[in-house]
Amino acid sequence: MVGRNFQEHPNARHYEVLAPTSRELDLLDYAAVETWIRAHQPDLVVHAAGKVGGIQANVREPVRFLLDNLDMGRNVVWASRQLGVKRLINLGSSCMYPRNGHNPLTEEQVLQGELEPTNEGYALAKVTVARLCEYIGRESPEFQYKTLIPCNIYGRHDTFDPLRSHMIPAIIHKLHEANRLGSNRVEIWGDGTARREFMYAGDLADGMWRAVEQFDTLPAMMNVGLGYDLTVNEYYAAAARVVGYSGVFYHDTTKPIGMKQKLVSIDKAVRWGWRSKISLEEGLAQTYAYYLKEKDGHHV
């Protein structure tokens, strides 16, 4: 999702963007990554790949979420270093922050407390790769490997499979299916008061392109987020307006909800000169339109 939105951004027209698919390049294979980077000699590497999923997927497959993300990150970052690529942008995750961290979460809070257990494996991998980037620059300052830490992301090219999806695509799918089946009851996990910060993927792509073009002034580690959050109930209500669902919601308080709040500080990004631009309603409308198009093509 992140990589495709990055490629769809208008700024991509001004660059030759090499974006091998997983079939063309297996990022879990270090030798293959090294061979590919040697052959193409990129000026800058953006590491946006990852094994991602919602709470269910993370709880079900912690080994894969740890190993796949750790191996991908290590292979891309270390092969870039070995082959002399001087500039790299690594995509982290707000899961890197402590579960009891003070909100809004500042970049300095990474590794300052216990991680959220429901996605600890993924978070450990992301923290390790971010630290590797920092260590490389510490040892060899001519190598500037920087990490962007996005808040939760949704949008075009998202995964809508209920077994693997994050919250917003899961909501869209649930509400659409309720309409299709004529149901007027939709379940919400937990009591719906947990707060989340979900940014449209097109906004993240915009921040990433600014990072490419203003790389020298980009902080070594920087959050990319909205600067505000909403409750789970509010996201359901907003999505219902977009999808046209007019039924009721009920809460299953036996289900896991993850962290009660996870809001990133955008102070550093604002000082650097970037803010998100796309409203929740606009982002949800674009995401739902994409969902309907994919459903018609039987990819959902």
Backbone bond lengths (Angstrom), bond angles and torsions (degrees), N, CA, C in turn:
res aa  C-N    CA-C-N  psi(-1)  N-CA   C-N-CA  omega(-1)  CA-C   N-CA-C  phi
1 M - - - 1.471 - - 1.526 111.23 -
2 V 1.337 116.99 -48.23 1.469 120.40 -177.26 1.526 110.41 -64.12
3 G 1.328 116.36 -46.88 1.463 119.65 -177.97 1.522 113.21 -63.63
4 R 1.333 116.37 -40.24 1.469 119.02 -178.93 1.521 111.81 -69.57
5 N 1.320 117.16 -38.38 1.467 119.51 176.16 1.530 111.06 -66.72
6 F 1.313 116.43 -35.60 1.470 121.77 175.33 1.531 110.09 -60.14
7 Q 1.339 116.35 -43.67 1.468 120.43 -179.63 1.526 112.27 -71.37
8 E 1.352 117.63 -27.16 1.469 120.79 -179.28 1.533 112.26 -80.45
9 H 1.327 117.61 -13.37 1.460 120.97 -177.49 1.535 110.09 -65.22
10 P 1.331 118.06 142.65 1.474 120.52 -178.30 1.526 114.04 -54.52
11 N 1.324 118.75 -32.61 1.466 121.14 -177.97 1.516 113.02 -65.25
12 A 1.337 116.97 -22.05 1.466 120.44 -178.80 1.526 111.56 -61.02
13 R 1.340 116.74 -23.68 1.480 120.38 -179.61 1.518 112.42 -60.66
14 H 1.322 116.93 -26.92 1.460 120.74 -173.20 1.527 113.18 -88.22
15 Y 1.321 117.08 2.39 1.468 120.70 -175.58 1.518 110.16 -133.77
16 E 1.322 115.13 158.46 1.467 119.86 167.64 1.525 106.05 -90.59
17 V 1.324 116.13 107.37 1.465 121.52 -178.20 1.527 108.59 -101.17
18 L 1.314 115.72 117.48 1.459 121.26 177.33 1.524 107.56 -95.86
19 A 1.316 116.80 119.69 1.470 120.28 -175.07 1.525 109.52 -135.68
20 P 1.334 117.36 78.54 1.468 119.62 -179.09 1.526 111.55 -65.82
21 T 1.311 116.25 140.13 1.466 120.30 175.81 1.526 109.01 -76.25
22 S 1.329 116.52 169.74 1.470 119.90 179.20 1.524 111.07 -64.49
23 R 1.332 116.89 -26.02 1.469 119.44 176.61 1.533 110.56 -71.98
24 E 1.338 115.32 -35.10 1.468 119.67 -178.64 1.527 112.56 -79.68
25 L 1.328 117.10 -29.72 1.457 120.68 -179.40 1.530 109.25 -147.49
26 D 1.312 115.94 116.65 1.467 121.84 177.86 1.521 108.20 -87.05
27 L 1.329 116.16 106.00 1.462 120.27 -176.94 1.524 112.32 -69.42
28 L 1.327 118.05 -10.92 1.468 121.02 176.10 1.527 111.91 -81.48
29 D 1.330 116.83 -6.71 1.466 123.05 -178.79 1.530 108.76 -106.87
30 Y 1.339 116.75 103.73 1.469 119.87 -174.93 1.526 111.95 -59.11
31 A 1.323 117.05 -44.67 1.474 120.13 -177.78 1.530 110.68 -60.28
32 A 1.337 116.36 -39.55 1.467 119.84 179.85 1.530 110.61 -66.63
33 V 1.337 116.82 -40.50 1.471 120.35 179.03 1.522 110.36 -63.93
34 E 1.322 116.40 -44.66 1.468 120.37 179.59 1.525 111.16 -62.46
35 T 1.316 116.65 -43.20 1.479 121.36 178.95 1.527 110.36 -61.53
36 W 1.352 116.96 -42.52 1.464 120.94 -178.23 1.535 110.93 -65.93
37 I 1.324 117.04 -45.32 1.474 120.12 -179.18 1.530 110.33 -66.41
38 R 1.327 117.30 -38.49 1.469 119.72 177.72 1.533 110.45 -62.90
39 A 1.315 116.66 -39.26 1.468 120.36 -177.76 1.528 112.31 -71.05
40 H 1.335 118.49 -34.42 1.460 121.28 -172.79 1.528 114.24 -103.05
41 Q 1.325 117.42 -19.76 1.470 123.15 177.23 1.536 113.19 43.35
42 P 1.317 117.93 64.52 1.470 120.40 -179.40 1.531 111.77 -67.78
43 D 1.339 115.55 150.21 1.467 121.11 175.73 1.523 110.42 -75.50
44 L 1.329 115.79 -31.87 1.454 121.50 -177.90 1.520 108.24 -149.45
45 V 1.319 116.84 139.02 1.464 122.02 178.27 1.526 108.96 -109.31
46 V 1.341 116.28 133.55 1.456 121.82 172.67 1.527 107.06 -113.69
47 H 1.332 116.67 113.89 1.465 120.26 -179.50 1.526 109.03 -95.31
48 A 1.345 115.35 98.64 1.465 121.20 -177.83 1.521 112.11 -116.14
49 A 1.333 117.64 3.27 1.461 120.48 -177.25 1.524 110.61 -79.82
50 G 1.324 116.03 157.26 1.454 119.26 176.35 1.510 111.38 177.71
51 K 1.325 114.91 159.80 1.461 120.65 169.30 1.523 105.39 -92.46
52 V 1.322 116.66 115.46 1.468 120.45 -175.31 1.523 110.36 -126.73
53 G 1.327 115.04 159.84 1.456 120.35 177.87 1.512 110.21 -179.71
54 G 1.318 115.81 172.71 1.455 120.86 179.68 1.517 112.09 -82.79
55 I 1.330 115.87 -167.20 1.463 121.56 -175.53 1.536 110.90 -58.75
56 Q 1.346 116.79 -45.91 1.470 119.64 -177.43 1.521 111.53 -57.22
57 A 1.341 115.85 -47.59 1.465 120.14 -177.13 1.528 111.26 -65.55
58 N 1.338 116.96 -41.50 1.465 120.65 -179.49 1.527 111.57 -64.75
59 V 1.329 116.37 -41.27 1.470 120.46 179.93 1.532 110.28 -67.88
60 R 1.335 116.08 -35.72 1.467 121.24 -175.61 1.538 112.04 -75.98
61 E 1.346 117.86 -34.92 1.471 121.11 -172.20 1.532 112.49 -130.02
62 P 1.328 119.31 57.18 1.463 119.07 -176.85 1.530 113.56 -63.15
63 V 1.335 117.63 -31.74 1.464 120.32 -179.25 1.526 110.54 -63.53
64 R 1.322 116.13 -48.26 1.468 119.69 -178.35 1.532 111.54 -66.92
65 F 1.342 116.72 -38.76 1.462 118.97 179.80 1.523 110.96 -65.23
66 L 1.327 117.33 -34.49 1.467 120.00 176.30 1.527 111.01 -73.99
67 L 1.326 116.74 -55.74 1.465 120.02 -171.91 1.526 112.90 -67.95
68 D 1.335 117.69 -46.73 1.464 119.33 -176.49 1.525 111.05 -62.28
69 N 1.324 117.63 -44.53 1.470 119.78 -178.64 1.523 111.89 -71.00
70 L 1.316 116.25 -35.89 1.458 119.99 177.00 1.527 110.93 -65.72
71 D 1.339 116.21 -46.34 1.463 120.02 -177.87 1.523 111.91 -67.40
72 M 1.334 117.43 -43.98 1.468 120.11 178.25 1.524 111.07 -58.67
73 G 1.334 114.73 -49.00 1.455 118.89 -178.08 1.507 112.59 -63.10
74 R 1.321 116.43 -47.34 1.458 120.11 179.88 1.528 110.56 -60.45
75 N 1.329 117.20 -45.90 1.462 120.57 -176.55 1.523 111.67 -62.84
76 V 1.343 117.23 -46.03 1.469 120.34 -178.48 1.529 110.65 -66.59
77 V 1.325 116.64 -46.61 1.468 120.49 -176.39 1.526 110.87 -68.82
78 W 1.323 117.62 -46.41 1.458 119.48 -174.87 1.531 111.83 -72.65
79 A 1.337 117.57 -37.55 1.472 119.46 176.10 1.529 110.16 -63.78
80 S 1.343 117.06 -38.87 1.474 120.52 177.46 1.529 109.84 -61.36
81 R 1.325 116.03 -44.17 1.479 120.23 179.50 1.516 111.19 -64.47
82 Q 1.318 117.49 -44.36 1.468 121.37 -177.80 1.519 112.17 -64.30
83 L 1.331 116.28 -30.22 1.463 120.12 -175.75 1.526 112.58 -100.93
84 G 1.341 116.58 10.52 1.462 120.15 169.55 1.514 116.26 83.25
85 V 1.351 118.10 17.09 1.469 119.74 175.83 1.531 107.33 -73.40
86 K 1.325 117.04 118.42 1.466 120.75 -170.96 1.533 113.64 -83.36
87 R 1.346 117.87 -23.00 1.474 120.50 -174.63 1.518 109.89 -126.87
88 L 1.326 115.20 131.61 1.464 120.60 -179.78 1.526 108.70 -145.49
89 I 1.333 115.35 138.71 1.467 121.54 173.88 1.523 107.29 -113.97
90 N 1.325 115.41 118.62 1.455 122.66 -179.23 1.526 108.64 -103.45
91 L 1.343 116.24 134.00 1.463 120.37 177.15 1.520 109.40 -93.98
92 G 1.329 115.59 116.29 1.454 120.90 174.71 1.513 110.36 -91.84
93 S 1.332 116.62 -148.56 1.459 121.89 -178.94 1.512 108.59 -160.03
94 S 1.341 116.26 148.16 1.463 119.00 177.09 1.527 111.66 -68.21
95 C 1.345 117.89 -9.76 1.467 121.01 172.19 1.530 110.93 -64.18
96 M 1.327 117.60 -15.14 1.464 121.68 179.13 1.529 112.07 -68.10
97 Y 1.325 117.42 -16.09 1.467 120.39 -175.13 1.527 112.19 -83.96
98 P 1.332 117.11 152.66 1.472 120.73 178.08 1.526 111.71 -60.27
99 R 1.317 116.16 145.26 1.470 120.80 -178.26 1.526 111.46 -63.35
100 N 1.320 117.25 -29.54 1.468 121.00 -179.61 1.524 111.93 -107.97
101 G 1.325 116.34 22.50 1.457 120.18 179.82 1.522 111.68 -64.84
102 H 1.323 115.54 150.27 1.464 120.20 178.56 1.526 109.86 -72.91
103 N 1.331 116.04 126.62 1.473 121.41 179.13 1.527 110.68 -91.17
104 P 1.345 119.14 142.53 1.461 126.26 -2.69 1.531 112.17 -70.65
105 L 1.332 114.53 146.96 1.457 122.52 -172.86 1.535 110.65 -80.90
106 T 1.324 116.15 118.95 1.467 120.49 178.98 1.526 109.93 -93.22
107 E 1.322 115.51 154.87 1.459 121.90 -175.24 1.531 112.49 -55.68
108 E 1.319 116.49 -29.29 1.470 120.87 -177.71 1.535 112.38 -69.70
109 Q 1.342 117.84 -12.18 1.463 120.65 -176.56 1.528 114.00 -82.90
110 V 1.340 117.42 -7.13 1.467 119.53 177.57 1.535 108.73 -59.46
111 L 1.334 116.25 131.59 1.469 124.61 -179.01 1.526 113.60 67.43
112 Q 1.328 116.72 21.56 1.462 119.70 178.46 1.527 112.68 -101.20
113 G 1.352 117.95 11.88 1.460 119.62 179.56 1.515 112.37 179.81
114 E 1.333 115.49 178.45 1.466 123.00 -178.15 1.530 110.95 -66.49
115 L 1.337 115.80 139.64 1.461 121.19 179.51 1.529 110.71 -81.95
116 E 1.331 115.89 161.01 1.465 121.82 176.25 1.540 108.85 -66.89
117 P 1.342 119.22 120.91 1.477 121.20 -174.57 1.524 114.60 -59.76
118 T 1.342 118.45 -31.93 1.470 119.72 -174.44 1.528 112.92 -68.87
119 N 1.347 118.77 -19.22 1.477 118.68 174.85 1.525 111.58 -137.43
120 E 1.329 115.23 35.58 1.463 120.72 -175.75 1.530 112.92 -61.58
121 G 1.336 117.73 -41.05 1.463 120.52 -178.21 1.527 111.83 -60.30
122 Y 1.324 115.54 -47.79 1.469 121.36 177.49 1.529 110.20 -59.72
123 A 1.332 116.00 -45.07 1.467 120.75 -177.84 1.521 111.63 -63.91
124 L 1.338 116.94 -42.98 1.462 120.26 178.93 1.529 111.39 -59.17
125 A 1.328 116.24 -42.03 1.464 120.16 178.74 1.532 110.68 -62.58
126 K 1.338 116.30 -44.66 1.470 120.32 -178.20 1.532 111.55 -66.00
127 V 1.335 116.78 -39.52 1.467 120.45 177.82 1.532 110.14 -63.88
128 T 1.316 116.69 -44.12 1.460 120.98 -177.52 1.527 111.53 -62.35
129 V 1.323 116.82 -44.70 1.472 119.89 -179.24 1.532 110.57 -66.94
130 A 1.329 117.20 -38.80 1.473 119.91 176.84 1.525 110.68 -62.61
131 R 1.326 116.42 -41.82 1.460 119.90 177.88 1.538 111.25 -65.78
132 L 1.330 117.47 -38.36 1.465 120.59 176.82 1.530 110.25 -58.44
133 C 1.332 116.07 -44.25 1.478 119.90 177.72 1.526 110.34 -58.68
134 E 1.328 116.15 -44.69 1.468 120.80 -179.26 1.528 110.77 -64.19
135 Y 1.340 117.17 -43.43 1.463 121.00 -178.38 1.525 111.68 -63.77
136 I 1.327 116.73 -39.57 1.466 120.39 -179.72 1.532 109.93 -60.10
137 G 1.346 116.25 -45.31 1.456 120.10 178.09 1.520 112.65 -65.80
138 R 1.332 116.27 -33.08 1.466 120.44 178.92 1.530 110.48 -66.74
139 E 1.337 116.11 -41.12 1.466 120.24 -179.66 1.527 112.31 -75.84
140 S 1.339 116.07 -37.33 1.476 121.05 -175.85 1.524 108.51 -136.85
141 P 1.350 118.19 89.84 1.471 121.48 -172.08 1.525 115.22 -59.54
142 E 1.327 117.83 -18.18 1.472 118.58 178.31 1.528 110.89 -71.35
143 F 1.335 117.12 -16.22 1.460 121.19 176.05 1.527 108.09 -95.83
144 Q 1.318 116.34 110.45 1.458 122.47 -178.96 1.522 109.02 -105.30
145 Y 1.324 115.68 99.09 1.460 121.78 -179.32 1.528 107.53 -112.09
146 K 1.329 116.19 110.03 1.463 122.22 -170.37 1.526 111.35 -112.97
147 T 1.329 116.15 152.20 1.464 121.39 -175.94 1.520 111.50 -119.37
148 L 1.326 115.95 126.18 1.463 122.26 170.10 1.526 107.87 -96.69
149 I 1.329 116.53 135.87 1.469 121.15 179.67 1.521 108.42 -114.13
150 P 1.346 118.18 95.89 1.466 119.79 179.70 1.526 110.91 -75.97
151 C 1.327 115.07 152.63 1.466 119.71 166.22 1.529 107.35 -73.50
152 N 1.312 118.39 -171.59 1.468 120.82 176.62 1.530 109.71 -60.50
153 I 1.327 115.65 141.20 1.468 121.89 -175.52 1.527 109.42 -121.95
154 Y 1.330 116.08 145.61 1.464 121.55 172.57 1.523 106.49 -143.46
155 G 1.343 116.68 165.59 1.463 117.79 174.46 1.516 113.71 148.07
156 R 1.308 115.24 -160.62 1.464 121.74 177.67 1.531 109.38 -57.98
157 H 1.321 115.84 145.46 1.471 123.14 -179.74 1.518 112.61 70.15
158 D 1.328 117.27 16.58 1.457 120.74 176.60 1.534 109.68 -74.28
159 T 1.336 116.41 169.20 1.461 122.80 176.71 1.529 108.54 -99.82
160 F 1.331 116.70 123.50 1.469 121.01 -176.23 1.529 112.93 -105.39
161 D 1.339 117.13 -0.19 1.465 120.96 177.36 1.532 108.69 -63.70
162 P 1.343 118.75 121.18 1.466 120.99 -175.99 1.526 114.23 -56.47
163 L 1.336 117.30 -26.98 1.469 120.03 -179.03 1.522 112.35 -76.20
164 R 1.342 117.84 -19.27 1.460 120.01 -174.37 1.517 113.93 -125.43
165 S 1.320 117.97 -7.91 1.464 119.60 -168.96 1.523 113.59 -81.92
166 H 1.320 114.87 157.12 1.459 122.26 170.46 1.540 108.73 -79.63
167 M 1.328 115.50 -177.76 1.454 120.21 -169.32 1.528 113.83 -62.85
168 I 1.317 118.56 -50.69 1.474 118.88 -173.04 1.528 112.63 -66.67
169 P 1.334 120.41 -47.88 1.470 117.25 175.42 1.526 112.56 -61.32
170 A 1.341 116.65 -33.15 1.470 119.34 176.65 1.530 110.74 -64.16
171 I 1.333 116.55 -41.16 1.467 120.67 178.00 1.532 110.63 -62.20
172 I 1.340 116.30 -48.02 1.464 120.68 -178.89 1.528 110.42 -57.95
173 H 1.331 115.83 -45.98 1.466 120.08 -179.43 1.535 110.81 -63.28
174 K 1.332 117.11 -44.89 1.472 121.11 -179.39 1.527 111.80 -61.17
175 L 1.335 115.96 -45.23 1.465 119.82 -177.81 1.529 111.08 -68.24
176 H 1.332 116.14 -40.60 1.469 119.91 178.44 1.531 110.50 -62.46
177 E 1.341 115.85 -44.31 1.464 120.12 -179.86 1.528 111.26 -65.90
178 A 1.340 116.95 -37.20 1.469 119.85 177.37 1.526 110.29 -60.85
179 N 1.342 116.28 -43.91 1.474 120.15 176.87 1.527 110.87 -61.40
180 R 1.337 115.17 -45.27 1.469 120.09 -176.05 1.524 111.29 -63.32
181 L 1.334 115.86 -37.83 1.459 120.52 -176.39 1.528 113.04 -91.03
182 G 1.340 116.02 -2.74 1.455 119.93 -179.98 1.513 113.45 73.88
183 S 1.329 117.00 24.97 1.465 120.84 179.66 1.523 109.50 -88.69
184 N 1.334 116.93 143.75 1.469 119.18 178.46 1.533 111.27 -116.95
185 R 1.376 115.92 22.18 1.460 120.98 176.82 1.524 109.54 -133.53
186 V 1.323 117.12 126.73 1.469 122.35 178.65 1.522 108.92 -127.86
187 E 1.339 115.89 134.68 1.466 122.11 -176.98 1.522 112.01 -85.08
188 I 1.322 116.47 139.51 1.464 123.38 171.59 1.523 107.46 -116.71
189 W 1.330 117.02 131.13 1.461 120.53 176.95 1.525 109.84 -72.65
190 G 1.341 116.80 134.77 1.459 121.03 -179.31 1.524 110.66 75.66
191 D 1.337 115.04 -170.05 1.471 118.16 -178.64 1.529 113.15 -88.14
192 G 1.337 116.32 0.53 1.470 120.26 175.21 1.513 114.94 82.07
193 T 1.352 117.21 4.25 1.471 119.07 -177.54 1.530 112.86 -93.97
194 A 1.351 117.10 -10.37 1.473 119.11 176.31 1.521 108.75 -59.02
195 R 1.320 115.81 141.74 1.468 120.07 -175.49 1.532 109.78 -102.98
196 R 1.340 115.67 140.97 1.458 121.15 -178.94 1.527 110.24 -137.43
197 E 1.321 114.17 151.04 1.466 121.87 177.82 1.526 107.30 -116.68
198 F 1.323 116.89 104.45 1.464 121.93 -179.18 1.525 109.82 -113.49
199 M 1.330 115.85 120.25 1.467 121.86 -179.25 1.531 109.49 -108.93
200 Y 1.321 115.56 142.27 1.464 121.01 178.75 1.534 109.52 -66.70
201 A 1.320 115.95 138.21 1.468 120.98 -174.16 1.533 112.65 -61.09
202 G 1.335 117.12 -28.44 1.462 119.82 176.39 1.523 112.22 -64.06
203 D 1.334 116.28 -32.60 1.462 120.74 174.89 1.523 110.90 -66.54
204 L 1.336 116.80 -45.48 1.463 119.50 177.68 1.521 110.68 -59.19
205 A 1.332 116.78 -43.20 1.466 120.66 178.47 1.528 110.74 -58.30
206 D 1.327 116.48 -39.89 1.458 120.89 178.31 1.534 110.84 -62.50
207 G 1.340 116.00 -44.41 1.460 119.75 177.27 1.519 112.13 -63.81
208 M 1.329 116.68 -38.48 1.469 120.64 178.76 1.524 111.68 -65.26
209 W 1.336 116.90 -40.07 1.464 118.62 179.06 1.531 111.53 -68.15
210 R 1.318 116.62 -34.89 1.464 117.82 174.42 1.524 110.11 -64.97
211 A 1.328 116.45 -36.09 1.469 120.20 177.49 1.528 111.16 -64.20
212 V 1.319 117.02 -38.09 1.467 120.96 176.86 1.529 110.12 -63.73
213 E 1.337 115.76 -46.95 1.466 119.88 -171.90 1.526 113.41 -82.42
214 Q 1.331 116.69 -21.44 1.472 120.57 176.59 1.536 108.92 -118.61
215 F 1.318 116.01 42.55 1.463 120.46 -171.09 1.524 113.00 -59.02
216 D 1.320 116.67 -41.34 1.468 119.51 -175.12 1.518 112.82 -63.13
217 T 1.340 117.73 -31.61 1.469 120.26 -179.60 1.538 112.28 -92.30
218 L 1.330 117.48 -6.97 1.464 121.46 -179.77 1.525 110.24 -64.85
219 P 1.349 118.37 128.98 1.470 119.57 175.45 1.524 111.53 -59.86
220 A 1.331 116.88 156.93 1.471 121.59 -177.75 1.521 111.57 -62.80
221 M 1.340 117.00 -32.75 1.466 121.89 176.44 1.516 107.44 -142.73
222 M 1.333 117.60 126.46 1.462 119.73 -174.62 1.516 111.63 -147.24
223 N 1.334 115.75 132.57 1.459 121.45 173.44 1.526 110.72 -69.94
224 V 1.328 115.91 147.06 1.458 122.19 171.14 1.530 106.32 -127.15
225 G 1.324 116.62 107.88 1.456 119.64 -175.78 1.511 112.94 -153.70
226 L 1.336 114.98 -170.26 1.466 121.36 -178.31 1.523 112.26 -87.83
227 G 1.331 115.38 -34.98 1.457 119.57 -174.53 1.519 112.92 91.82
228 Y 1.338 117.45 0.91 1.464 121.93 175.46 1.528 108.02 -148.70
229 D 1.325 116.65 162.09 1.462 119.69 179.08 1.525 110.89 -135.93
230 L 1.331 115.60 169.54 1.460 123.06 179.69 1.519 108.84 -132.62
231 T 1.325 116.74 161.57 1.465 119.44 175.71 1.535 109.74 -77.45
232 V 1.333 114.52 160.03 1.459 120.14 175.29 1.532 110.11 -57.12
233 N 1.327 116.77 -41.34 1.470 120.38 178.14 1.525 111.69 -58.82
234 E 1.340 116.90 -39.31 1.471 120.55 -179.55 1.524 111.18 -67.80
235 Y 1.337 117.33 -35.85 1.472 119.45 176.62 1.531 110.33 -66.33
236 Y 1.323 117.08 -40.48 1.471 119.95 177.38 1.534 110.16 -61.83
237 A 1.333 116.67 -42.88 1.466 120.23 -178.65 1.531 111.06 -64.76
238 A 1.340 116.53 -42.22 1.471 120.24 -179.87 1.528 110.52 -65.46
239 A 1.335 116.61 -43.20 1.466 120.12 179.52 1.527 110.71 -65.89
240 A 1.336 117.50 -36.26 1.472 120.50 178.34 1.522 110.54 -61.24
241 R 1.337 117.08 -38.90 1.477 120.28 178.07 1.527 110.68 -63.36
242 V 1.327 116.63 -41.09 1.469 120.85 -178.09 1.530 111.38 -71.14
243 V 1.334 116.05 -43.28 1.469 120.96 -176.66 1.529 111.36 -78.39
244 G 1.335 116.50 -24.59 1.460 120.55 -178.31 1.513 112.92 87.78
245 Y 1.331 116.46 28.55 1.464 121.47 177.10 1.526 108.92 -87.80
246 S 1.339 116.87 128.53 1.464 119.80 -176.23 1.523 112.55 -120.55
247 G 1.340 116.85 13.22 1.461 120.32 179.38 1.515 112.27 -81.49
248 V 1.332 116.07 -163.27 1.470 121.33 -177.58 1.530 109.82 -106.84
249 F 1.343 115.34 166.67 1.456 122.54 176.15 1.524 108.77 -116.69
250 Y 1.310 116.88 146.39 1.466 120.45 171.98 1.531 108.22 -132.60
251 H 1.327 116.83 153.84 1.458 122.43 -172.22 1.525 111.41 -108.23
252 D 1.355 115.43 134.49 1.462 121.05 172.40 1.525 107.19 -106.53
253 T 1.325 115.90 98.36 1.467 120.34 -173.93 1.530 112.54 -79.39
254 T 1.339 117.25 0.93 1.470 119.28 175.51 1.528 111.61 -85.62
255 K 1.327 117.63 -12.37 1.461 121.30 -176.07 1.534 110.57 -84.92
256 P 1.377 117.10 151.21 1.474 119.68 178.27 1.522 111.19 -70.25
257 I 1.330 116.17 147.36 1.470 119.87 -179.87 1.519 113.08 -120.59
258 G 1.355 117.93 -5.11 1.458 119.72 -176.72 1.525 110.40 73.73
259 M 1.328 116.31 -151.83 1.458 120.97 -176.76 1.530 111.02 -69.85
260 K 1.335 116.96 145.45 1.469 120.99 178.99 1.524 111.20 -67.99
261 Q 1.329 116.38 -32.96 1.467 120.78 177.71 1.519 108.53 -151.96
262 K 1.330 115.67 144.88 1.457 120.37 177.43 1.529 107.53 -150.81
263 L 1.329 115.73 80.50 1.458 122.60 -176.52 1.525 108.63 -110.83
264 V 1.336 117.13 122.78 1.465 119.17 -178.95 1.529 110.75 -88.17
265 S 1.315 114.99 146.74 1.461 120.70 174.25 1.526 109.41 -75.29
266 I 1.329 116.70 134.03 1.471 119.77 177.48 1.532 111.20 -107.77
267 D 1.337 116.98 13.55 1.465 120.04 -177.53 1.524 112.18 -56.18
268 K 1.332 116.54 -43.96 1.462 120.59 -177.67 1.539 110.66 -66.39
269 A 1.338 116.47 -41.95 1.468 120.81 179.52 1.531 111.29 -65.10
270 V 1.330 116.23 -40.47 1.470 119.88 179.88 1.531 110.32 -65.26
271 R 1.332 116.47 -42.67 1.478 119.17 176.63 1.524 111.11 -61.97
272 W 1.332 115.87 -33.90 1.465 121.37 179.13 1.533 111.23 -74.30
273 G 1.341 116.28 -21.75 1.455 119.82 173.69 1.514 116.10 110.51
274 W 1.353 117.42 24.07 1.471 118.99 -179.03 1.516 111.08 -131.09
275 R 1.345 116.04 140.51 1.464 123.52 172.61 1.527 109.18 -139.52
276 S 1.327 116.34 154.63 1.474 120.82 174.12 1.521 109.07 -70.84
277 K 1.347 116.00 156.17 1.467 120.25 -174.11 1.528 114.18 -126.18
278 I 1.334 118.16 -21.95 1.466 121.33 -168.55 1.531 110.45 -94.94
279 S 1.349 116.32 125.78 1.469 121.01 -178.60 1.525 110.45 -71.41
280 L 1.331 115.94 161.51 1.463 121.26 178.91 1.524 110.77 -59.89
281 E 1.340 117.44 -46.03 1.477 120.12 -178.50 1.525 111.40 -60.98
282 E 1.338 115.85 -43.40 1.473 119.83 179.77 1.525 110.16 -65.03
283 G 1.320 117.00 -44.36 1.460 121.05 -179.95 1.526 111.88 -64.07
284 L 1.337 116.51 -43.04 1.467 120.10 178.88 1.531 111.21 -64.31
285 A 1.329 116.39 -39.91 1.469 120.06 -179.90 1.535 110.47 -63.07
286 Q 1.339 116.77 -43.10 1.469 120.17 179.44 1.529 110.76 -67.09
287 T 1.330 116.12 -36.54 1.468 120.29 -179.81 1.523 110.63 -69.61
288 Y 1.319 117.03 -40.85 1.467 120.46 179.68 1.533 110.38 -67.04
289 A 1.321 116.65 -39.11 1.473 119.77 177.16 1.533 110.01 -61.16
290 Y 1.334 116.32 -41.21 1.473 120.56 177.55 1.530 110.26 -63.95
291 Y 1.340 116.06 -43.64 1.469 121.64 179.40 1.533 110.64 -57.95
292 L 1.333 116.90 -46.57 1.469 120.67 -179.11 1.525 111.05 -63.70
293 K 1.329 116.55 -39.98 1.466 120.64 179.74 1.532 110.04 -65.14
294 E 1.341 116.47 -43.81 1.458 120.33 178.73 1.529 111.69 -66.47
295 K 1.327 116.05 -36.26 1.470 120.07 179.59 1.516 110.16 -65.82
296 D 1.321 116.02 -40.18 1.470 120.22 177.43 1.519 110.29 -62.92
297 G 1.353 115.56 -32.92 1.471 119.85 177.78 1.509 112.87 -87.65
298 H 1.362 116.53 5.00 1.469 123.73 175.88 1.526 112.67 64.35
299 H 1.355 117.94 29.49 1.459 119.74 176.00 1.522 111.68 -94.83
300 V 1.334 118.02 -12.51 1.462 120.74 -178.37 1.526 109.69 -91.56
